[in-house]
Amino acid sequence: MKLALHWVVFITILLFSPDLLLAQVEVFKDPKTGKKGLLHSMDGHWALPVRYDDIQQVYPNDSLWIVRKGALKGLFSESGKAIIPIQYDEIEATFQMGTQLGFCGARKGKLISLYRLDGKLLLPPQYEYLQVLATDLFAARSPGSASLTFYDEKGKELFQYMGETAWPGFNEQTIEVIRHDKSRVFIDRKGLPVFPERWRDARWTDGKRVVVGRIVNNAKMAEMGLLTWAGDTLLPCQYSAIIPSGPNRFLVLKEGRAHGMVNEQGVWLIPLEDGILELMGDRPGNCWLRRNPKTVQESRLYDQNGVLVAANCRLGNACFLLKNDPELAFLSNFYTYTFPGQDSSGLIEGNRKQILPPRYSNIRIKSSKHPVLANRGASTFLFNWDGQLLTEQIFSELVFTEDPNLFLARRAVDESLGFYFLDNPEGSRFNLDRIIVVRPEHYFGVKENGAYYLYSPSGKKISDQPCKFIGTPGPEHYEAWRTSRKKGELIAYGQLNGQSWIAFDTMGNGQLMPSLPATEDIVPTLIDVGH
């Protein structure tokens, strides 16, 4: 029986602000000369001396730096190792040039060369076009040539093929070549065409089915269809896109934002109609969500067989993550929902398994190792990933830390503040005045009995030195630390009376430092009950 549930979404967002994190490698600029260097702020050693005109971090690889001296550029690692010497006009550090695969291009005039990120030159600067297709496959074209030359990971020539540019194919064994007339062809790693000639502009195959797309008007894609390898038509060539979407399922798009889904036989499981159709998460067996283009309250949820699970529903990701977050694959499969006219929310997986019923608000998730936090009224609760309550204690506030078993907490019974240990509730403390997270190492500055003390990331006091304030070191603290040539790593500073301050290392050892102007207490706190 179909369930017609009316859901309204509540979206919880986890923001990881880069402004809260201090880079361990930073660009230093001499205010007198304007020259720049690269400095390890934690221990004060120079990766690159202050002698360059510009230093820019490479995106998306934040451990690489493009260095300019005069009009020429080179590439260096964060340790200061020269990967590409400073003798090129431009460093082609884009994904197409393979930075994420371990390669980088360098341009001199109109010619490009290819380097491995260990500094080895693979292809000299004699090409006008160069493309990294895989860790062991490159395509290059010499000036004036009508052919592409393909090379292996050692720079050895494999074969040539007529074409203008090349791109990764539909699987690891195929290459897509764009010809000079903008038509396209798929070839294998030996340079042989993948599809028979009767399938002009075929786009994809799993060995049983073939997606065919007709190329018109200078490489604009039009009319795609789905055929069997034997040539039988499953879907006629009249759709704007056909996208393989999980085992034996195909997302079909029609011009005008109409979406639908068919199975491996071309049978419509979800009809083609207006509204974006998207898979919830990336796991096999997850549901499909159709978002109505006019009002999200009219969205619908389908299972993999096209059975309507919920009508008039509205869903949202339970959290938004950075692209390089290791928990992306796990957390992107969770969604929040609520019933209309109510403020209560629930938590489900993309396969519609319910984690929490719609009884809560401000549902928060952080990682697969952390429990789920959810509010109900003025209380906050801890749940495991099966939706089971982890503690009978009632809190008015709970905040994640990097330790899955440690929470900054305020008890509901008396509003007392402290550390709550999920794996050792008896060891929890609730007699603190204020807790500040010290970035980026996730230590804590804790105020108790009128003074601040340093606590470790596991919530243990590691320094008995009372301070007026403890917080994240600023540039002036790191500079004083380096000038004094202190050993170890500076992770926090403690303000004493006046301009005196203490530098703390990872073990909580404090060293009295030369006076600095007192730092104003403007550090944002996670939980604060006053000074």
Helices and strands as residue ranges (DSSP letters): G 18-20, E 25-29, E 36-40, E 46-52, E 54-57, E 64-69, E 72-77, E 82-88, E 90-92, G 99-101, E 103-108, E 111-116, E 121-127, E 129-134, E 137-141, E 147-151, E 157-162, E 165-168, E 174-178, E 184-188, E 202-205, E 209-216, E 220-228, E 233-239, E 241-244, E 249-254, E 258-263, E 268-274, E 276-279, E 288-291, G 296-298, E 299-302, E 308-313, E 316-317, H 328-331, E 334-338, E 345-349, E 354-364, E 372-376, E 379-383, E 395-400, E 406-411, E 417-421, G 425-427, E 429-432, E 434-438, E 443-448, E 451-455, E 469-471, H 475-483, E 492-495, E 501-504, E 510-513, E 527-528
